[in-house]
Amino acid sequence: MSKARCFDWSALLRIGLSRLSLTPDQFWVLTPAELQLMLGPPTAAAPLLSDGLAALMAAYPDKKKGSDDG
């Protein structure tokens, strides 16, 4: 049986009250879609960390310059 994905309501409420300046009543009448729209697009891709960089370097190694590469 798979674990269902659920909302982190306490975090969403904290963001709604602080960042969006909503009252609790305003927050609780929003649909999840409306809240998502108000929060804006999802954050950008995660930064490339050392493991990701190492994987990229292994997949695409630098080629050594030859004598005719100037």
C-alpha positions as CSV (number, residue, x, y, z in Angstrom):
1,M,0.0,0.0,0.0
2,S,1.5,3.3,-1.0
3,K,1.8,6.2,1.3
4,A,-0.6,9.1,0.2
5,R,0.9,12.5,-0.4
6,C,-0.6,15.0,2.0
7,F,-0.4,18.8,2.5
8,D,1.7,20.3,5.2
9,W,-1.1,22.4,6.4
10,S,0.8,24.0,9.3
11,A,3.6,25.2,6.9
12,L,1.0,26.4,4.3
13,L,-0.9,28.3,7.0
14,R,2.3,29.9,8.3
15,I,3.1,31.1,4.7
16,G,-0.5,32.2,4.1
17,L,-0.6,34.3,7.3
18,S,2.9,35.7,7.1
19,R,3.9,36.0,3.4
20,L,0.5,36.5,1.9
21,S,-0.9,38.5,4.9
22,L,-4.1,36.5,4.9
23,T,-6.4,36.2,7.9
24,P,-7.1,32.7,9.1
25,D,-10.7,33.0,7.7
26,Q,-9.3,34.0,4.3
27,F,-6.8,31.2,4.3
28,W,-9.3,28.4,5.1
29,V,-11.8,29.4,2.4
30,L,-9.1,29.1,-0.3
31,T,-9.0,26.0,-2.4
32,P,-5.5,24.4,-2.7
33,A,-5.4,25.5,-6.4
34,E,-6.1,29.1,-5.4
35,L,-3.4,29.0,-2.7
36,Q,-0.9,27.5,-5.2
37,L,-1.7,30.3,-7.6
38,M,-1.2,32.9,-4.9
39,L,2.2,31.4,-3.9
40,G,3.5,31.6,-7.5
41,P,5.4,29.2,-9.6
42,P,7.4,26.5,-7.9
43,T,11.0,27.3,-7.0
44,A,13.8,26.9,-9.5
45,A,15.7,23.7,-9.8
46,A,17.9,22.7,-6.9
47,P,21.5,23.8,-7.0
48,L,24.1,21.5,-8.5
49,L,25.9,19.9,-5.6
50,S,29.2,18.1,-5.6
51,D,27.6,14.7,-6.4
52,G,25.7,16.1,-9.3
53,L,28.8,17.9,-10.6
54,A,30.9,14.7,-10.3
55,A,28.2,12.8,-12.3
56,L,28.2,15.4,-15.0
57,M,32.0,15.4,-15.2
58,A,32.0,11.7,-15.5
59,A,29.4,11.7,-18.2
60,Y,31.0,14.6,-20.2
61,P,34.8,14.6,-19.5
62,D,36.9,17.3,-20.9
63,K,38.9,16.4,-23.9
64,K,42.6,17.0,-23.8
65,K,43.8,19.5,-26.4
66,G,45.9,18.1,-29.1
67,S,48.8,19.9,-30.9
68,D,46.5,21.1,-33.6
69,D,43.9,22.7,-31.2
70,G,45.8,26.1,-31.0
